[in-house]
Amino acid sequence: MDQRHLLLKKAFVYDKPVKKPELKGYTFINSLGYWVDKEKIPYVLDNRRPKPQTKKADVETGEDQKGE
């Protein structure tokens, strides 16, 4: 018999995304706590980096799965 909690047994488990950001040409500076390029410009300010996705790309949760 499965001893897990009912919610854990019934919860839909999503695969985690496997795509990681490309950080070639960037160096992590520990004292700053972020990635910079050779001109010391932070990765988050680079216009060429992938932009955050919309809600559609997020992992949907409980309330979003009603009726599925």
Secondary structure as a PSIPRED ss2 file (coil, helix, strand):
# PSIPRED VFORMAT (PSIPRED V4.0)

   1 M C   1.000  0.000  0.000
   2 D C   1.000  0.000  0.000
   3 Q C   1.000  0.000  0.000
   4 R C   1.000  0.000  0.000
   5 H C   1.000  0.000  0.000
   6 L H   0.000  1.000  0.000
   7 L H   0.000  1.000  0.000
   8 L H   0.000  1.000  0.000
   9 K H   0.000  1.000  0.000
  10 K H   0.000  1.000  0.000
  11 A C   1.000  0.000  0.000
  12 F C   1.000  0.000  0.000
  13 V C   1.000  0.000  0.000
  14 Y C   1.000  0.000  0.000
  15 D C   1.000  0.000  0.000
  16 K C   1.000  0.000  0.000
  17 P C   1.000  0.000  0.000
  18 V C   1.000  0.000  0.000
  19 K C   1.000  0.000  0.000
  20 K C   1.000  0.000  0.000
  21 P C   1.000  0.000  0.000
  22 E C   1.000  0.000  0.000
  23 L C   1.000  0.000  0.000
  24 K C   1.000  0.000  0.000
  25 G C   1.000  0.000  0.000
  26 Y C   1.000  0.000  0.000
  27 T E   0.000  0.000  1.000
  28 F E   0.000  0.000  1.000
  29 I E   0.000  0.000  1.000
  30 N C   1.000  0.000  0.000
  31 S C   1.000  0.000  0.000
  32 L C   1.000  0.000  0.000
  33 G C   1.000  0.000  0.000
  34 Y E   0.000  0.000  1.000
  35 W E   0.000  0.000  1.000
  36 V E   0.000  0.000  1.000
  37 D C   1.000  0.000  0.000
  38 K C   1.000  0.000  0.000
  39 E C   1.000  0.000  0.000
  40 K C   1.000  0.000  0.000
  41 I C   1.000  0.000  0.000
  42 P E   0.000  0.000  1.000
  43 Y H   0.000  1.000  0.000
  44 V H   0.000  1.000  0.000
  45 L H   0.000  1.000  0.000
  46 D C   1.000  0.000  0.000
  47 N C   1.000  0.000  0.000
  48 R C   1.000  0.000  0.000
  49 R C   1.000  0.000  0.000
  50 P C   1.000  0.000  0.000
  51 K C   1.000  0.000  0.000
  52 P C   1.000  0.000  0.000
  53 Q C   1.000  0.000  0.000
  54 T C   1.000  0.000  0.000
  55 K H   0.000  1.000  0.000
  56 K H   0.000  1.000  0.000
  57 A H   0.000  1.000  0.000
  58 D C   1.000  0.000  0.000
  59 V C   1.000  0.000  0.000
  60 E C   1.000  0.000  0.000
  61 T C   1.000  0.000  0.000
  62 G H   0.000  1.000  0.000
  63 E H   0.000  1.000  0.000
  64 D H   0.000  1.000  0.000
  65 Q H   0.000  1.000  0.000
  66 K C   1.000  0.000  0.000
  67 G C   1.000  0.000  0.000
  68 E C   1.000  0.000  0.000
